[in-house]
């Protein structure tokens, strides 16, 4: 297994500028509720989320389980008749959901699904460019094909305060498209308070048109009580109305985004239906 296939994340622009290996680089644009942001994608190690706008992928209607794709051309190049349009159903919730029943301590709480890479931390097989190796918050050994590689992990500013507050207010779930062999030990070091009730990894995602999508309908929670915090719109393409987007983070130690989000989540924790408040944010 290539070491570049374990972590799912976007590329650090600074690392892209200093990469002289000749690997292909793909620049993409991303957007959030707050502002438009430009970013690019790592080649293979970070099996990244791609901007769904570039792939003409649209989220399914809220109350419709099927999605009509553009009609394919016939062999002679003419478009098919209306009754030949192919309708492909989106994945249905499994017979067994990804999460167990809500615990007594979390009963009545809303559920927050939190991404890992570029949302809470930034990780790299290389020494972090802006910091000496001794300043990495964690160094996680990961075995790949019999060889142990060191992954250098940097924590986003205010992540400790953010996680503690989330643990006080919500049922919290870590959901990452990275593999467990990397993400699980990082979560062990990051979450010193037991904030994450459950951890979900790549195998719990739905692979849809080249992206690892976090299908919230598979969690086993009422969607009106679920919020996803993620830096990649492609990861919540099935449920954009449940999302609180954040800017991708690499190494800016003056960043305050997680701290700034706490008042919003304090409000969301009191909502019986999170859609109304999230919709208000989207139309601002």
Residue, then its C-alpha position, 0 to 999 in steps of 0.5 A: x500500500x502506498x503511504x499516500x493512500x492512508x490519509x484523506x486530505x487536501x494539499x497544503x499550498x506551501x507543500x505544493x510550492x516546494x514539491x519538486x518530485x514532478x507529481x501532477x498537481x490539481x488546483x481546485x476551488x472550494x466554497x463555504x458559508x463564510x467565503x470562497x477559498x482556493x485549494x489544491x489536492x494532494x496526489x495519491x497519499x491524500x485520497x482527497x475530496x474533490x469539489x463536486x461542482x467540478x464533477x457536476x455532482x448535485x446533492x439529492x433532493x431532501x425528500x427524494x431518494x432518487x436522482x436523475x442523471x443527464x441522459x447518455x447519448x445514443x449510439x448515433x449521437x442523438x439524445x435518448x427519448x424521455x422514457x429512456x432517461x436512467x434514474x439511479x437511486x442513491x444509497x439507502x440506509x443500511x439494515x444496521x446503522x453505523x452508530x449504536x443506540x444513543x446512550x443515556x448520557x446523550x439522550x435528547x442531545x443533537x449529534x455533531x459529526x466532526x471531520x479530522x484532517x484539515x478540520x482539527x489537525x494537519x498531518x504530513x509524512x514530511x517534516x512540517x515546513x513551517x515548524x521544526x520536527x520537535x514542534x509537531x504536536x504528535x508523531x504517529x508511527x504508521x506501518x505500511x507494507x511492513x515499513x513503519x513511517x512517521x506521520x507528523x501531526x499539528x493541532x489546529x489552534x483552539x482545538x482542545x477548547x472546541x472539543x471540550x465544548x462539543x463534548x459538553x453540548x452534543x453527542x460527538x462522532x469522529x467521521x474521517x475518510x482516512x484509514x483507521x491505522x492512521x486516524x485512530x491513534x491520532x484520535x487517541x492523542x487528540x481526544x484526551x476527554x473522551x469527547x468522541x462517542x464513536x469513530x468512523x473511518x473510510x470503510x463507513x463512507x460511501x464511494x460516490x463518483x470519485x469521492x468518499x462521502x459521509x452519508x448522514x442517513x446511515x448514522x441511525x440518527x434523526x437528520x434534523x438533529x445532525x450537524x456535520x463539521x467539515x472542510x470539504x463540501x464533497x464529503x457532505x454532498x448528500x446532506x449539505x443542509x446539515x453542514x457547518x463548513x470550515x476553512x481548510x487548515x494547515x499551519x496558520x497558528x493565528x487561526x481562530x475558526x474553531x474558537x469562533x464557531x463555539x457560539x454558533x454551536x451553543x445555539x445549535x445545541x438548543x435547537x429541536x430542528x437544526x435546519x432552521x438555524x443552519x438555513x439562516x446562516x446560509x442566506x446571510 
